[in-house]
Amino acid sequence: MKKAFLVLKDGTVFEGYSFGADGESIGEVVFNTSMTGYQEILTDPSYKGQIVVMTYTQIGNYGVNDEDIESIGGPKVEGFVVREYQDYPSNWRAKGSLKEYLQKHGIVGIQGIDTRALTKHLRDNGAQMGIISTIDSNIESLHKKVLNHSDISEIDHVNTVMCKEPYWFHKDDLPLCIVYDYGVKQNILKNLKRVGFSVLVVPGKMPAEEVLAMNPNCIMLSNGPGDPQILTYAVENAKKIIGKKPLFGICLGHQILGLALGGRTYKLKFGHHGGNHPVKDLKTGTIAITAQNHNYCVDIDSLKGQVRLTHKNLYDGTEEGMEHVEYPIFSVQHHPEAGPGPNDALDVFDQFRKIVKEFEKV
């Protein structure tokens, strides 16, 4: 097996073996606590700019297939880190191995490292930039490359993963939901279809005036990668839509709404990434186990008087959802569509459909 190295910005080094494409890649290193669903994680556009560490020890046992893909064009992660790669997939849907999939799409992977130690390091010291390399074994050289690379908060990764032209995901004689694509997951679009919308996806930079001219019944702001504060075009578009149409935001879309309403966002120490986060609905008192993938949160105190807190993370108390006190606007920080993860929060889409119906009666 070919040696590979992972070097973090703080100089910490992990030595392992390559199991993906040859080369090297730089990204923000984060850990994901999901036990399954690695293909959905790899293809989630929200991970653009990041190197993902899986905390579950054996990865690859069920291979890859044609159904569990969350974005067009294959994986979006910068690199993939696992404890033990399983090279003999066994699943009736499998079309190939994870290793072949990574090689096909040019994704660098490293296995055989102590992912428990790496996860504890990131938990204690925070998510940080890192580099995986199979072609350079000079640690000093690799460390310099990381130090000289831009931080993830300085790069607009949305511009890379969003669609370039509008396209119909589902067209029917149904209320029209226009989705601003900042890196939208396919399972979000499927759930919008499920609750009774025609779904038109538009680029994240499309001017709000053009979107409103299509006279949609509602607008959704999708998930996506990176720091919301650098997405000034998205924030400005959201400002122009507020009060005109029902608005729904998921993850990055939730953060963009927070900024558009005049609030603040802040970065979590190591983010929430996984499929086992308990979230409490403050209206009903029910608790859902949710899928999550974000490094940033909305400071709900910066929006006092404008929004009500609707959901709360029971791990660390951070906010997970809000609704506007006047307009038909609400958003969640977690991923109700899962993909991967539990389906406890799917009713969020049904809630949005209900809000749109009530708005149409006014």
PAMARTOR-238857 format. One record per residue (C-alpha): y negated, z, x negated. Coordinates in steps of 0.02 Angstrom, whole numbers, plus 50000, padded with zeros to 5 digits. Each point is the difference from the previous one (the first is absolute). Example, Ala and Ser with C-alpha at 12.3 -4.5 7.8 and 13.67 -1.06 7.14 Angstrom:
# PAMARTOR-238857
+-------+-------+-------+
!    yy !    zz !    xx !
+-------+-------+-------+
! 50225 ! 50390 ! 49385 !
! 49828 ! 49967 ! 49931 !
+-------+-------+-------+
This chain:
# PAMARTOR-238857
+-------+-------+-------+
!    yy !    zz !    xx !
+-------+-------+-------+
! 50000 ! 50000 ! 50000 !
! 49826 ! 49956 ! 49940 !
! 49885 ! 50146 ! 49962 !
! 49841 ! 50024 ! 50100 !
! 49857 ! 50123 ! 49989 !
! 49884 ! 50083 ! 50124 !
! 49840 ! 50069 ! 49925 !
! 49874 ! 50097 ! 50104 !
! 49813 ! 50006 ! 49972 !
! 50011 ! 50180 ! 49940 !
! 50121 ! 49945 ! 49863 !
! 50162 ! 50059 ! 50079 !
! 50145 ! 49885 ! 49956 !
! 50165 ! 49964 ! 50089 !
! 50134 ! 49892 ! 49922 !
! 50129 ! 49908 ! 50105 !
! 50078 ! 49831 ! 50030 !
! 49941 ! 49841 ! 50084 !
! 50079 ! 49948 ! 50165 !
! 49870 ! 49878 ! 50063 !
! 49897 ! 49859 ! 49925 !
! 49956 ! 49997 ! 49816 !
! 49819 ! 50034 ! 49958 !
! 49875 ! 50139 ! 50030 !
! 49892 ! 50058 ! 50141 !
! 49860 ! 50126 ! 50024 !
! 49965 ! 50098 ! 50158 !
! 49968 ! 50170 ! 50075 !
! 50162 ! 50099 ! 49992 !
! 50046 ! 50088 ! 50163 !
! 50160 ! 50074 ! 50067 !
! 50085 ! 49964 ! 50167 !
! 50116 ! 50127 ! 50081 !
! 50093 ! 49881 ! 50117 !
! 50189 ! 50001 ! 49982 !
! 50021 ! 49822 ! 50066 !
! 49891 ! 49850 ! 50033 !
! 49962 ! 49943 ! 49823 !
! 49983 ! 49818 ! 50054 !
! 49868 ! 50043 ! 50130 !
! 49910 ! 50105 ! 49869 !
! 50004 ! 49860 ! 49872 !
! 49927 ! 49876 ! 50125 !
! 49868 ! 50116 ! 50075 !
! 49830 ! 49925 ! 49949 !
! 49925 ! 50175 ! 49995 !
! 50092 ! 50024 ! 49834 !
! 49907 ! 49858 ! 49916 !
! 49931 ! 50069 ! 49837 !
! 50129 ! 50139 ! 49991 !
! 50161 ! 50037 ! 49906 !
! 50119 ! 50088 ! 50120 !
! 50118 ! 50139 ! 49946 !
! 50145 ! 50036 ! 50119 !
! 50048 ! 50184 ! 50005 !
! 50170 ! 49964 ! 50076 !
! 50122 ! 49982 ! 49857 !
! 50107 ! 49848 ! 50042 !
! 49909 ! 49840 ! 50047 !
! 50070 ! 49826 ! 50034 !
! 50164 ! 50045 ! 50086 !
! 49970 ! 49891 ! 50153 !
! 49916 ! 49854 ! 49912 !
! 49863 ! 49897 ! 50083 !
! 49998 ! 49895 ! 50158 !
! 49891 ! 49879 ! 50097 !
! 49948 ! 50122 ! 50138 !
! 49926 ! 50152 ! 49913 !
! 49846 ! 49914 ! 49930 !
! 49827 ! 50068 ! 50041 !
! 49894 ! 49858 ! 49932 !
! 50002 ! 49814 ! 49969 !
! 50035 ! 49950 ! 49821 !
! 50112 ! 50140 ! 49938 !
! 49964 ! 50163 ! 49908 !
! 49823 ! 50062 ! 49976 !
! 50030 ! 50148 ! 49883 !
! 49951 ! 49985 ! 49818 !
! 50160 ! 50084 ! 49938 !
! 50150 ! 50100 ! 50058 !
! 50072 ! 50160 ! 49925 !
! 50170 ! 50075 ! 50044 !
! 50120 ! 50129 ! 49932 !
! 50160 ! 49901 ! 50023 !
! 50012 ! 49819 ! 50053 !
! 50156 ! 49950 ! 50099 !
! 50048 ! 49822 ! 49953 !
! 50141 ! 49977 ! 50126 !
! 49920 ! 49988 ! 50173 !
! 50109 ! 50028 ! 50152 !
! 49923 ! 49956 ! 50168 !
! 50042 ! 49868 ! 50128 !
! 49819 ! 49938 ! 50003 !
! 49980 ! 49990 ! 49811 !
! 49949 ! 49831 ! 49930 !
! 49993 ! 50056 ! 49819 !
! 49969 ! 50145 ! 49883 !
! 49838 ! 50094 ! 49974 !
! 50001 ! 49950 ! 49817 !
! 50008 ! 49815 ! 50046 !
! 49861 ! 50025 ! 50126 !
! 49884 ! 50081 ! 49871 !
! 50039 ! 49866 ! 49872 !
! 49968 ! 49860 ! 50125 !
! 49828 ! 50069 ! 50042 !
! 49950 ! 50053 ! 49824 !
! 49997 ! 50187 ! 50032 !
! 50033 ! 50111 ! 49849 !
! 50121 ! 50143 ! 50033 !
! 50057 ! 50147 ! 49895 !
! 50152 ! 50110 ! 50030 !
! 50086 ! 50143 ! 49909 !
! 49849 ! 50115 ! 49987 !
! 49982 ! 50176 ! 50066 !
! 49909 ! 49963 ! 50161 !
! 50003 ! 50184 ! 50048 !
! 49900 ! 50043 ! 49843 !
! 49883 ! 49852 ! 50031 !
! 49971 ! 50051 ! 50181 !
! 49961 ! 50180 ! 49949 !
! 49880 ! 49935 ! 49868 !
! 49907 ! 49892 ! 50128 !
! 49998 ! 50143 ! 50124 !
! 49925 ! 50119 ! 49872 !
! 49883 ! 49878 ! 49913 !
! 49964 ! 49873 ! 50137 !
! 50036 ! 49816 ! 50026 !
! 49939 ! 49900 ! 49851 !
! 50005 ! 49828 ! 49922 !
! 50154 ! 49952 ! 49900 !
! 50090 ! 49854 ! 49921 !
! 50181 ! 49942 ! 50004 !
! 50052 ! 49884 ! 49860 !
! 50162 ! 49916 ! 49945 !
! 49915 ! 49896 ! 49864 !
! 49897 ! 50127 ! 49902 !
! 50080 ! 50157 ! 49927 !
! 49843 ! 50058 ! 49909 !
! 49946 ! 50154 ! 50098 !
! 49825 ! 50002 ! 49924 !
! 49976 ! 49819 ! 50048 !
! 50059 ! 50031 ! 50179 !
! 49888 ! 50152 ! 50018 !
! 49847 ! 49901 ! 49944 !
! 50038 ! 49867 ! 50131 !
! 49999 ! 50132 ! 50136 !
! 49839 ! 50080 ! 49937 !
! 49913 ! 49831 ! 49995 !
! 50058 ! 49950 ! 50175 !
! 49890 ! 50020 ! 50153 !
! 50038 ! 50145 ! 50116 !
! 50075 ! 49956 ! 50169 !
! 49840 ! 50061 ! 50083 !
! 49903 ! 49862 ! 49911 !
! 50107 ! 49853 ! 50060 !
! 49995 ! 49916 ! 50171 !
! 50186 ! 49974 ! 50029 !
! 49970 ! 49961 ! 50184 !
! 49927 ! 49834 ! 49946 !
! 50168 ! 49959 ! 49921 !
! 50117 ! 50048 ! 50142 !
! 49904 ! 49950 ! 50156 !
! 50032 ! 49832 ! 50086 !
! 49881 ! 49859 ! 49955 !
! 49996 ! 49918 ! 50171 !
! 50024 ! 50067 ! 50178 !
! 50175 ! 49984 ! 50073 !
! 50088 ! 50043 ! 50162 !
! 50137 ! 50130 ! 49985 !
! 50031 ! 49994 ! 50188 !
! 49911 ! 49889 ! 50126 !
! 50027 ! 50023 ! 50186 !
! 49906 ! 50028 ! 50161 !
! 49965 ! 50180 ! 49952 !
! 49847 ! 50102 ! 49947 !
! 49941 ! 49943 ! 49828 !
! 50004 ! 50122 ! 49854 !
! 49918 ! 49934 ! 49843 !
! 50065 ! 50084 ! 49842 !
! 49890 ! 50011 ! 49847 !
! 50122 ! 49972 ! 49858 !
! 49970 ! 50114 ! 49851 !
! 50185 ! 49992 ! 49956 !
! 50081 ! 50016 ! 50171 !
! 50184 ! 50044 ! 50016 !
! 50111 ! 49892 ! 50108 !
! 50062 ! 50151 ! 50098 !
! 49823 ! 50037 ! 50058 !
! 49987 ! 49824 ! 50071 !
! 50171 ! 50017 ! 50082 !
! 49947 ! 50160 ! 50087 !
! 49838 ! 49924 ! 50063 !
! 50106 ! 49862 ! 50076 !
! 50121 ! 50130 ! 50070 !
! 49865 ! 50090 ! 50100 !
! 49935 ! 49839 ! 50076 !
! 49871 ! 49913 ! 49891 !
! 49977 ! 49824 ! 49939 !
! 49968 ! 50027 ! 49814 !
! 49881 ! 49898 ! 49893 !
! 49986 ! 50049 ! 49817 !
! 49838 ! 49961 ! 49908 !
! 49945 ! 50023 ! 49819 !
! 49923 ! 50166 ! 49955 !
! 49838 ! 49915 ! 49952 !
! 49974 ! 49901 ! 50162 !
! 49825 ! 50041 ! 50066 !
! 49999 ! 50114 ! 50151 !
! 49892 ! 49875 ! 50093 !
! 50140 ! 49870 ! 49992 !
! 50130 ! 50126 ! 50057 !
! 49894 ! 50059 ! 50148 !
! 49965 ! 49818 ! 50048 !
! 50187 ! 49981 ! 50036 !
! 49977 ! 50133 ! 50135 !
! 50155 ! 50103 ! 49960 !
! 50055 ! 50142 ! 50113 !
! 50011 ! 50113 ! 49848 !
! 49994 ! 50002 ! 49810 !
! 50110 ! 50086 ! 49875 !
! 49962 ! 50045 ! 49819 !
! 50160 ! 49993 ! 49899 !
! 50074 ! 50096 ! 49856 !
! 49971 ! 49941 ! 49822 !
! 49984 ! 50050 ! 49817 !
! 49872 ! 50089 ! 49895 !
! 49839 ! 50098 ! 50021 !
! 49910 ! 49967 ! 50166 !
! 49830 ! 50035 ! 49923 !
! 49996 ! 49836 ! 49904 !
! 50040 ! 49898 ! 50158 !
! 49819 ! 49984 ! 50054 !
! 50034 ! 49838 ! 50096 !
! 50132 ! 50088 ! 50106 !
! 49888 ! 50149 ! 50035 !
! 49854 ! 49888 ! 50050 !
! 50110 ! 49899 ! 50118 !
! 50066 ! 50158 ! 50081 !
! 49822 ! 50063 ! 50027 !
! 49960 ! 49842 ! 50099 !
! 50152 ! 50022 ! 50113 !
! 49980 ! 50184 ! 50041 !
! 49957 ! 50022 ! 50184 !
! 50035 ! 49820 ! 50044 !
! 50190 ! 49995 ! 50007 !
! 50142 ! 50125 ! 49998 !
! 50041 ! 50035 ! 49818 !
! 50160 ! 50063 ! 49921 !
! 50026 ! 50039 ! 49815 !
! 50155 ! 50039 ! 49898 !
! 49993 ! 50077 ! 49825 !
! 49870 ! 49899 ! 49902 !
! 49933 ! 49940 ! 50168 !
! 49978 ! 50183 ! 50050 !
! 49903 ! 50033 ! 49839 !
! 49891 ! 49847 ! 50026 !
! 49957 ! 50063 ! 50174 !
! 49953 ! 50168 ! 49928 !
! 49881 ! 49919 ! 49877 !
! 49930 ! 49882 ! 50134 !
! 49957 ! 50151 ! 50107 !
! 49902 ! 50073 ! 49855 !
! 50131 ! 50119 ! 49935 !
! 50076 ! 50029 ! 49828 !
! 50170 ! 49972 ! 49923 !
! 50081 ! 50093 ! 49857 !
! 50151 ! 49975 ! 49888 !
! 50155 ! 50109 ! 50011 !
! 50072 ! 50068 ! 49839 !
! 50164 ! 49904 ! 50011 !
! 49993 ! 49922 ! 50173 !
! 50124 ! 49996 ! 50143 !
! 50142 ! 49876 ! 49977 !
! 50164 ! 50017 ! 50093 !
! 50089 ! 50013 ! 50166 !
! 50009 ! 50187 ! 50031 !
! 49823 ! 50063 ! 50034 !
! 49979 ! 50113 ! 50153 !
! 49844 ! 49959 ! 50101 !
! 49942 ! 50103 ! 50149 !
! 49918 ! 49919 ! 50151 !
! 49861 ! 50124 ! 50039 !
! 49988 ! 49944 ! 50182 !
! 50183 ! 50023 ! 50048 !
! 50060 ! 50118 ! 49865 !
! 50145 ! 49886 ! 49959 !
! 50054 ! 49970 ! 49821 !
! 50054 ! 49831 ! 49933 !
! 50086 ! 49966 ! 49835 !
! 49900 ! 49854 ! 49933 !
! 49998 ! 49865 ! 49868 !
! 49850 ! 50008 ! 49885 !
! 49923 ! 49900 ! 49859 !
! 49823 ! 50045 ! 49951 !
! 49900 ! 50076 ! 49859 !
! 49837 ! 50023 ! 50096 !
! 49946 ! 50102 ! 50151 !
! 49852 ! 50007 ! 50118 !
! 49896 ! 50157 ! 49987 !
! 49999 ! 50046 ! 50183 !
! 49858 ! 50126 ! 49976 !
! 49886 ! 49856 ! 49950 !
! 50020 ! 49929 ! 50176 !
! 49961 ! 50156 ! 50102 !
! 49934 ! 49958 ! 50172 !
! 50067 ! 49823 ! 49995 !
! 50189 ! 50020 ! 49998 !
! 50135 ! 50122 ! 50049 !
! 50145 ! 50041 ! 49884 !
! 50160 ! 49945 ! 50088 !
! 50137 ! 50021 ! 49869 !
! 50031 ! 50116 ! 49855 !
! 50120 ! 49994 ! 49852 !
! 50107 ! 50156 ! 49997 !
! 50038 ! 49987 ! 49814 !
! 49824 ! 50021 ! 49935 !
! 49888 ! 50011 ! 50153 !
! 49913 ! 49833 ! 49970 !
! 49938 ! 49900 ! 50149 !
! 50115 ! 49866 ! 50070 !
! 49905 ! 49928 ! 50147 !
! 49837 ! 49995 ! 50095 !
! 49921 ! 49933 ! 50160 !
! 49819 ! 49962 ! 50038 !
! 49915 ! 50114 ! 50127 !
! 49911 ! 49854 ! 50086 !
! 50080 ! 49832 ! 49957 !
! 50180 ! 49939 ! 50023 !
! 50040 ! 50024 ! 49817 !
! 50143 ! 50092 ! 49920 !
! 50098 ! 49994 ! 49839 !
! 50141 ! 50082 ! 49904 !
! 50026 ! 50030 ! 49815 !
! 50190 ! 49992 ! 50008 !
! 50105 ! 49845 ! 50037 !
! 50061 ! 50007 ! 50181 !
! 50094 ! 49836 ! 49976 !
! 50108 ! 50080 ! 49863 !
! 50091 ! 49862 ! 49905 !
! 50078 ! 50097 ! 49918 !
! 50007 ! 50170 ! 50080 !
! 50027 ! 50088 ! 50167 !
! 49936 ! 49927 ! 50164 !
! 49928 ! 50164 ! 50065 !
! 49821 ! 49933 ! 50006 !
! 50028 ! 49832 ! 50086 !
! 49913 ! 50065 ! 50156 !
! 49835 ! 49980 ! 49907 !
! 50009 ! 49814 ! 50039 !
! 50031 ! 50039 ! 50184 !
! 49848 ! 50114 ! 49998 !
! 49894 ! 49858 ! 49933 !
! 50064 ! 49884 ! 50136 !
! 49951 ! 50130 ! 50130 !
! 49825 ! 50017 ! 49926 !
! 49976 ! 49811 ! 50010 !
! 50057 ! 49997 ! 50182 !
! 49878 ! 50139 ! 50045 !
! 49858 ! 49911 ! 49909 !
! 50032 ! 49842 ! 50099 !
! 49979 ! 50096 ! 50165 !
! 49826 ! 50058 ! 49954 !
+-------+-------+-------+
